[in-house]
């Protein structure tokens, strides 16, 4: 049985959260999506505080870089600088109209940059890619056991 994939998704746009939630179901991925609307809720989730006390550790985090008040960039900095979360793959999403400066994002240390999916098919493709990467990482970590 393939390992269960736990994805933490942070996006203020309710439609984007709903689209990704449908995509994980339609992509037929063995996993769960925890979709939150703010960086502050994501930090509560990661620290297992308040309503997120029993939350599983995510295998991957997907963040819209354009959260309000620069929260997306701040969350990226916090996650990359804290050793508890730095090893979790972080995918940064940006609106296609504003996310054309991929070199600039890479210069900020955002190596897993993607244009924000605009359709269900694009969301499904993103979920399938994340799932494949997770399965590949899981299989290589069990080879030496």
N, C-alpha and C positions, 0 to 999 in steps of 0.2 A: 504494500500500500504506500503510495507516495506521501511524503510529509505534508502536513497542513501548512499552507502559506498564510501568515498573518500580515496584513497590509494596514498601515496607518496612513490615512489620506487626510490632508488638511487643505481646505479650500472654503472661502467664504461664500461662494456661489452654490446655492442649494441645488440648482439644476445640474451643475458639474458633479456634485456629490452623488446625486441620484443616478446620473448617467454612468458613473463608474461602478456604482452599486449594482445596477442592472448588468453591466458588462461582466462582472466577476461571475455572475450566475450563468450568463449566456456563453461565456468562454469555457464553461465546464471545468473550472479550476477547483481543485480541492483546497479551499481556503476561506478566510474570513476577511472582511473589509471593515475597518473601524474608521468611519468618516466623521471628521470634526470640522467646525467652522472657524476656529481661531488658533493662533499659536499658543495662547495661554491655556486653552483646553488640551492642546497636544502635550504641553509640558506637564499638566496635571496627569494626563494619561501615562506618559512615560515614567513619571515619578510614582505612579499608582496611588494617587491621592484622591480624596473626595469620592465622587461617583465611579471613579476608575480604579478603585482599590484592588480589584481582582483582574485587571487587564493583563492579557498576555504580552510578552515582549514582542514587538513587531519584527518581522524578518526583513521588511523594507518599509521605507517612509517615502510617501509621495507628497510634495508640497508645491502649492501655487506660489511662486515667488512674489506675486503682486497682491499679497494679503494687505489689508488696510494698515496704515501707519507704519509701513516698512516691516511689518511683522514677519513676512516671508524671509527677508534677508536676515533679520535678527534670529529667527528660528534656525536658519541654516548655520549661522555663526555659532550659536549655542550647541547645536548637535555636533558640529565638526570639532569643537574645542573640548567637549566633555568626553572623557574616555569611556564612560558608560554607554554612549550612543555612537561614538565615532565609527565603530566597526559596522554599524547597520547601514546597508546601502541606502543612499538618499537620492531620490529622483526629483529634480527641480522642473516644474512645469511653468511655461510662460505663454502668454497669448501670442498667437502667430503674428499679429500685426506689430507687436512691440518686442518680440523675442528674436529679432534677426541678428543681433550682435552676439553670436555664439562665442566668438573669441573673447569678448569682454566677460562673458559669464565664466568661461574657463579660467581667465586670469584671476577671478574672484574665488577660485577653488571649487567651482561647481562643475564637476566632471560628468555628472549624469544628468545633463540638461536635455529636455525634450520640449517640443512645442506642445502646448496644451491640446488634448484631443477635442475635436469639435463635433464628432459624431459617435454614435454607438459603435460603429465598426472600428474607428480609431481607438476607442477605449478598450474594446475587446483585444485589439492587436497589442496595446500597451500591457494589459493584464497577462496575455499569453507570453509576451516577452519577459515580463517580471517572473512569471511562473517557471519558464524554461531556465532562466538564470538561477533561480532559487534551487530547482531540482539539480542543476549542474553543480552548484556549490555544495549541496547536500551529499551528492554522490561522491564528490572528490574528498569530502571530509570524512567519509566512512571507509575509504579505500585502505587507509593505513591501520585500521583497527584490528 
